[in-house]
């Protein structure tokens, strides 16, 4: 546990002193949320669409932040030094996860409260349950970013994964069009993508006033994806160290 928290603390300190990271966490999401808020033609449409957009933004920025930051650790040789030390891969992965997750949580809270108190988006569910579910999406985003970073050599290649990993999910998760109105093969693809369950869950909480117990399927799928991605990240970490 001590090693995990030490790695997490070092990660947090590094990111705090990175101006690009702070801008990515604080400024960019607010700018995008503001553009969405002023571009939609009516308040009803904003209330209907923003919950799904929040799920997408949390996944997008969490993926980008954790992927680039973890890749930077590798390019600077920090990860290799940790692998050479008497620290387990579990300590390394969980330590990085905790460090990145703190920023993902901050970003999630900023986006949500900005949407509610500045853009005046209405919601019907319990506030704490909505936040808990959004944090779960953030955990998934961090795990996805850590795993995908193993296949990128530099930050530009990490960005190139966005059209492959994030954009297809945006089109078939139900954010733009109802999944039920898509062709059958796209509906099957949508069932395999985690953002679909993020969108379904957050809509149920914010628009229908349901609780976490009512969206157990969505929570279970997202948790399973996050766990599986962490396992795969551990395998890729071992492979990267061996090569």
C-alpha positions in Angstrom: 0.0 0.0 0.0 2.9 2.4 0.8 4.4 1.9 -2.6 1.1 2.5 -4.3 0.5 5.8 -2.5 4.1 6.9 -3.1 3.7 6.4 -6.8 0.3 8.1 -6.8 1.7 11.1 -4.9 4.7 11.5 -7.2 2.3 11.3 -10.2 0.1 13.9 -8.7 3.0 16.3 -8.0 4.3 15.9 -11.6 0.9 16.6 -13.2 0.3 19.6 -10.9 3.4 21.3 -12.3 2.5 20.5 -15.9 0.7 23.6 -17.3 -0.6 21.7 -20.3 -2.2 19.1 -18.1 -3.8 21.7 -15.9 -5.2 23.4 -19.0 -6.5 20.1 -20.2 -8.2 19.4 -16.9 -9.6 22.8 -16.0 -10.0 25.0 -19.1 -10.6 22.9 -22.2 -13.6 20.9 -20.7 -15.3 24.2 -19.6 -14.8 25.7 -23.1 -16.3 22.7 -24.8 -19.2 22.5 -22.3 -19.8 26.3 -22.8 -19.9 25.9 -26.6 -22.4 23.0 -26.3 -24.5 25.0 -24.0 -24.8 28.1 -26.2 -25.1 26.1 -29.5 -28.1 24.0 -28.7 -31.3 25.8 -29.7 -33.4 25.2 -26.6 -33.2 24.4 -22.9 -35.2 21.2 -23.3 -32.7 19.9 -25.9 -29.8 20.9 -23.6 -31.4 19.0 -20.7 -32.0 15.9 -22.9 -28.6 15.7 -24.6 -26.1 17.0 -22.0 -26.1 13.9 -19.7 -24.9 11.7 -22.6 -22.4 14.4 -23.6 -21.1 14.5 -20.1 -20.4 10.7 -20.2 -18.6 11.2 -23.5 -16.5 14.1 -22.3 -15.5 12.2 -19.1 -14.4 9.2 -21.2 -12.6 11.4 -23.8 -10.6 13.6 -21.4 -9.8 10.8 -18.9 -8.5 8.7 -21.8 -6.4 11.5 -23.2 -5.0 12.6 -19.9 -4.1 9.2 -18.5 -2.8 7.9 -21.8 -0.5 10.9 -22.5 0.7 11.1 -18.9 1.5 7.4 -18.7 3.2 7.5 -22.1 5.3 10.5 -20.8 6.4 8.4 -17.8 7.7 5.7 -20.2 9.5 8.2 -22.5 11.2 9.8 -19.5 12.4 6.4 -18.3 10.4 6.7 -15.0 8.4 3.6 -15.6 11.4 1.5 -16.4 13.1 2.6 -13.2 10.1 1.6 -11.3 10.0 -1.8 -13.0 13.7 -2.3 -12.0 13.0 -1.5 -8.4 11.5 -4.0 -5.9 8.0 -2.7 -6.6 5.3 -5.0 -8.0 3.4 -4.3 -11.3 0.3 -4.1 -9.2 1.8 -1.3 -7.1 2.8 0.5 -10.2 -0.5 0.2 -12.0 -2.7 1.0 -9.0 -0.4 3.9 -8.0 -0.7 5.5 -11.4 -4.4 4.7 -11.4 -4.9 6.6 -8.1 -2.9 9.5 -9.3 -4.7 9.9 -12.6 -8.0 9.1 -11.1 -7.7 12.2 -8.8 -7.5 14.5 -11.8 -10.3 12.6 -13.6 -12.5 13.1 -10.5 -11.7 16.8 -10.4 -12.5 17.1 -14.0 -15.7 15.2 -13.6 -16.9 17.4 -10.8 -16.0 20.5 -12.7 -17.9 19.4 -15.7 -21.0 18.3 -13.8 -21.3 21.3 -11.5 -20.6 23.7 -14.3 -23.4 22.1 -16.3 -25.8 22.2 -13.4 -25.1 25.7 -11.9 -23.8 27.6 -14.9 -25.6 26.0 -17.8 -28.6 25.4 -15.6 -29.1 21.8 -16.7 -32.0 20.1 -14.8 -31.6 16.6 -13.3 -33.9 14.3 -11.4 -31.7 11.8 -9.6 -29.8 11.9 -6.4 -26.7 14.1 -6.7 -24.3 11.8 -5.0 -25.4 8.8 -7.1 -24.9 10.7 -10.3 -21.4 11.7 -9.2 -20.5 8.2 -8.2 -21.6 6.9 -11.6 -19.6 9.6 -13.3 -16.5 8.7 -11.3 -16.9 5.1 -12.5 -16.8 6.3 -16.1 -13.7 8.2 -15.1 -12.1 5.1 -13.7 -12.9 3.3 -17.0 -11.4 6.2 -19.0 -8.1 6.1 -16.9 -7.8 2.3 -17.3 -8.4 2.6 -21.1 -5.8 5.3 -21.4 -3.2 3.4 -19.5 -3.8 0.3 -21.6 -3.8 2.0 -25.0 -0.7 4.0 -24.1 1.3 0.7 -24.3 0.7 0.7 -28.1 1.9 4.3 -28.7 5.4 5.5 -29.1 4.8 9.2 -28.7 2.0 11.7 -27.8 1.0 12.2 -31.4 0.4 8.4 -31.8 -1.7 8.5 -28.6 -3.9 11.2 -30.1 -4.2 9.1 -33.3 -6.0 6.5 -31.2 -8.9 8.8 -30.6 -10.6 8.3 -34.0 -10.1 4.5 -33.5 -11.2 4.2 -29.8 -13.4 7.1 -28.9 -15.1 8.4 -32.1 -16.8 5.1 -33.1 -18.3 4.8 -29.6 -19.7 8.4 -29.9 -21.6 7.4 -33.1 -23.1 4.2 -31.9 -23.6 4.6 -28.2 -26.9 6.4 -28.5 -25.6 9.9 -28.0 -26.4 11.1 -31.5 -29.1 8.6 -32.5 -31.2 6.1 -30.5 -29.5 2.7 -30.6 -32.9 1.1 -31.3 -33.2 2.9 -34.6 -29.8 1.7 -35.9 -29.3 -1.3 -38.1 -29.1 -4.6 -36.2 -25.4 -5.0 -36.7 -24.7 -1.6 -35.2 -27.0 -2.4 -32.3 -24.8 -5.5 -31.6 -21.7 -3.4 -31.9 -23.2 -0.9 -29.5 -23.7 -3.6 -26.9 -20.0 -4.3 -26.9 -18.9 -0.7 -26.3 -18.5 0.7 -22.8 -19.7 4.2 -23.6 -23.1 2.8 -24.5 -23.6 1.7 -20.9 -22.2 5.0 -19.6 -24.8 6.9 -21.7 -27.6 4.6 -20.6 -26.7 4.8 -17.0 -26.2 8.6 -16.7 -29.5 9.2 -18.7 -31.4 6.9 -16.3 -30.0 8.8 -13.3 -30.3 12.3 -14.5 -33.4 12.2 -16.8 -35.5 9.4 -15.2 -34.5 9.9 -11.6 -33.4 6.3 -11.1 -30.9 5.1 -8.5 -27.7 3.1 -8.7 -29.5 -0.1 -7.9 -31.7 0.4 -10.9 -28.7 0.5 -13.3 -26.8 -2.4 -11.9 -26.3 -3.8 -15.4 -24.6 -0.6 -16.6 -22.4 -0.4 -13.4 -21.4 -4.1 -13.8 -20.4 -3.8 -17.4 -18.3 -0.6 -16.8 -16.7 -2.2 -13.8 -15.9 -5.4 -15.7 -14.4 -3.3 -18.6 -12.3 -1.3 -16.1 -11.0 -4.5 -14.4 -10.3 -6.2 -17.7 -8.4 -3.2 -19.0 -6.2 -3.0 -15.9 -5.4 -6.7 -16.3 -4.4 -6.1 -19.9 -2.4 -3.1 -18.9 -0.5 -5.2 -16.4 0.3 -7.7 -19.2 1.4 -5.0 -21.6 3.5 -3.4 -18.9 5.4 -6.7 -18.4 5.8 -7.1 -22.2 7.0 -3.5 -22.5 9.6 -4.1 -19.7 10.8 -7.3 -21.4 11.3 -5.6 -24.7 
